[in-house]
Amino acid sequence: MNSQLPALQIVLPLLGAVLCAVLRKGNLAWGVALVTSLAMPVISGLMLQDVLASGPISYAMGGWAPPFGIEYRVDAASGFLLLLISLIGAVIMPYARLSIAAEIAEQDVPWFYTMYLLCLAGLLGIAITGDAFNAFVFLEISSLSTYAMIAMGKDRRALLASYQYLIMGTIGATFFVAGVGLLYSMTGSLNFVDVADRLAEVGTSRPILAALGLITVGMSLKLALFPLHVWLPNAYAFAPSVATAFLAATATKVAVYLMLRFMFSIFGVSTTLANLPIGEIFVTLALAAMFGASIVAIFQENVKRMLAYSSVAQIGYITLGIGIANQAGLTGGIVHLFNHAIMKAALFMVLGAVVYRIGSVKIDALAGIGRRMPITMGAFVIAGLSIIGTPGTAGFISKWYLAVGAFEKGWWWLVFLLVTSSLLSVIYIGRVIEVTWFRPLSKEGEKASETPLSMLIPTLILVAATIYFGIDTSLTAGIASKAADALLAGLR
Amino acid sequence: MSLEHLVILAICIPAVGIALIWLTGKSPDRRETVTLVTAGLLLVVVLSIFPQVLAGARPEVRLIEVLPGISLSFAVEPLGMLFATIASGLWIVNSIYSIGYMRSNEEPRQTQFYMCFAAAITSTIGIAFAANLFTLFIFYEVLTLSTYPLVTHKGNEEAKRGGRIYLLILLGTSMVLLLPAIIWTWVITGTMDFTPGGILAGKVDGLTLGLLLGLYVFGIGKAALMPFHRWLPAAMVAPTPVSALLHAVAVVKAGVFSVMKIVVYIFGLEHLSASGQNQWLLYVAAATVLLASLVALTKDNLKARLAYSTVGQLGYVVLGAALANSMGMIGGSMHIAMHAVGKITLFFCAGAIYTAAHKTEVSELDGLGRVMPITFAAFTIGAISTIGLPPFGGAWSKWFLALGALDAGQLAIVVVLMISSLLNIAYLLPIPFRAFFSKPPKDGKSEAIKEAPLPCLIALGATAVGCFLLFLFPDTIFDLIKSIEVPAAIDVPSEQVSDG
């Protein structure tokens, strides 16, 4: 049984998706999605335990041995990501029932869960696969289901946002698959390990560098690296709250993972950094994201959109870690994958609860609701503090590693830019806190009361996690540090 | 119970208090009992640690390793012991005062008020007992955040603006300057523990040391060194008990305490004075002392005047740290205690005047001393102690600071200290003079004014007596601070002596 875990991780949500589509009843579909989502962290937890105890797992799909068959490969980095995705899914699903019922037309509800499970399978698939073309297939599965989920948003602008994302996402995927094609033509293989081995023999030729460039740009689009982020704010702002929370926590993270895989493990650190000024480009773009997107976030009237811009800025921190490219910096970037996922999911879930109660996320509508929904808005404060990077929260740990990495590289100026940019998040988070707690109650706020427990408890679990992972970092930073070691091993 | 358990207990007691205050929020009497009992227990615990630390014990507790080599841990040493004793001792007095003040002014959201207060004390004790920079930084930020709802307590536009300035300056300086300084220290030395004699000796020198010192002292915005002092006057919109305990004792003292602790245990007095990089800090501190006193002269609002006075007095402590010698350290540390007791008395009086007479401006106080004799007597005592005249505590700290300045060969600093005392007289003493000797305005209202409520009078009486007791018994503080391993008398090399 244990040996089939990698397959189950993908097959279960795929089967679940089919079941949801067949059942055509909202609550039944939700039940299927819930059970599947709850099973996922068990599987990925068992696998990660295995990996940490006895090294990477290799699974030959359908019994066809790699490099010709499709290989599923779980190591510290992918195991960590699998656990993250499945945990987020498991926390969000209990929350989803009320929120989805309130935000989506009744006949569409089973379709939403179908799309959600497909997206879950796609994201998990990208993390688990060891095959470049298979990664593209899963990328498309997750993207197509994401477009559908976004389009189900209540606001009609969701359609436009979804279309915008469809165009941008397709361009990104095309870049990616073109890169993979070039790689295949040069090496004759699609298996990650095999390609990496053969690349060492082929050396760095122009097509190889072109492949690296295409894949990097394609993934930069999917992970919303500034200035390729334009699809993200609208998509997050108009998607149903559950979809936003799930995607913000997982989708961009998976793209970062795939890019890291290619840049570091497949092309190798020396090829990547020696032949292209990727470090400089990433640091520059990351800084532009950290400052530009944060400043834009300050002026947003729609709080969901504000958090979306905040996501662009936070992705900047992750790419900054890649740009710093030493052990501490990369650890900071990877740990921020995890930390940002839990805190941003928590924030979007709070907003989902606000939508559920008052039907709006305009900042003026939120005035004074802190006193009506003290626990929910208290959760916002704590998750917000984590975005700012207050010590004692998960966000602090990421920034700590990034700053240590920058100092070790002698880039002390970067440390000051890093901390100054978090000051901008004080402003946009502080603005919401001030409005929700210190302004007189808005008209919409009259309806507000504490969030129902089935939505409140999942939110609080994530908020507790942001504090827990700010104090006990052995799981997060420990694994991130191992993953960074593994990624950088090419340097030595 | 071992000493280590007591240390943990000292941090847990006010933390548990927060929860209990919340649970008893519905019944004000029970809630206030919880506050008083918590404060009492905390003081008992802190006082039971005190004699052992005085005798040389240095209990240490490691809680959890947050990052490899960096742990959340506590260690009690003399400076922290002194700070914790002051904070916990004055918390009781202040709680008694708060009860009188909050009830007579019918303030809203009192449960939230007492909860935030307990949270602030928890973080203050955490700062006092922090064993390394990391732990200190965590509690430093928690203190800022837990006092933000207190500053904005009134909830009006002015309170919100005050809160914004408060948060932006305190969080901003700590994140942009202090945090990089801490990380830098960690990257250079590989440790963050407060170590007697400092950890930077032999690792950092010259201009870099000066730069690092600058990051620390300006990064600790709570020390209100100019030009990062604006938050303190802005925070005066808070109810007076908040201004009294937090902005005369806990918050600002957490700032100067951190400066002192970092200078003593990270830089090392000997290393700092030998490098000569403390010189500029001396002048910045001296400038803060003088400028703040001058601004205080111009303020008619009583609390604003006291706030600028606090900025100036905090400069004394930073000055003591910047002298980087034994006497300076003793004077500065002692001033943490002396100024705390003196200034809290003054704030208590300001609050009592507001509660009894609803007056906030100095120019409105004519003749008020005749109807509120106890309040203004206490005010006079607090003022004299703040100025630094015997027979009150403030005299000692200024005495040792002057000795420290002489030891360092800084005659100019001695002159600054004297001028500042004169300025203190000029902005503080006219207040009781007006109240006692000017004629009350003939509007028929002043006859109706009575003394402040009894809990307020008890509190301000107690701290006024405290000022006197500190004058009689400064030796405990002296011995305590002296017991920090002081390097042998330092002779500043002659080329680094500046005649100012």
HADDOCK unambig.tbl for C-alpha pairs under 7 A between the chains (distance, minus, plus):
assign (segid A and resid 391 and name CA) (segid B and resid 138 and name CA) 5.14 0.50 0.50
assign (segid A and resid 392 and name CA) (segid B and resid 138 and name CA) 6.28 0.50 0.50
assign (segid A and resid 404 and name CA) (segid B and resid 183 and name CA) 6.39 0.50 0.50
assign (segid A and resid 404 and name CA) (segid B and resid 187 and name CA) 6.72 0.50 0.50
assign (segid A and resid 407 and name CA) (segid B and resid 184 and name CA) 6.92 0.50 0.50
assign (segid A and resid 415 and name CA) (segid B and resid 180 and name CA) 6.65 0.50 0.50
assign (segid A and resid 416 and name CA) (segid B and resid 176 and name CA) 6.31 0.50 0.50
assign (segid A and resid 419 and name CA) (segid B and resid 175 and name CA) 5.97 0.50 0.50
assign (segid A and resid 419 and name CA) (segid B and resid 176 and name CA) 5.12 0.50 0.50
assign (segid A and resid 420 and name CA) (segid B and resid 176 and name CA) 5.73 0.50 0.50
assign (segid A and resid 423 and name CA) (segid B and resid 172 and name CA) 6.20 0.50 0.50
assign (segid A and resid 438 and name CA) (segid B and resid 155 and name CA) 5.89 0.50 0.50
assign (segid A and resid 471 and name CA) (segid B and resid 66 and name CA) 5.29 0.50 0.50
assign (segid A and resid 472 and name CA) (segid B and resid 66 and name CA) 5.36 0.50 0.50
assign (segid A and resid 473 and name CA) (segid B and resid 66 and name CA) 5.81 0.50 0.50
assign (segid A and resid 473 and name CA) (segid B and resid 67 and name CA) 6.39 0.50 0.50
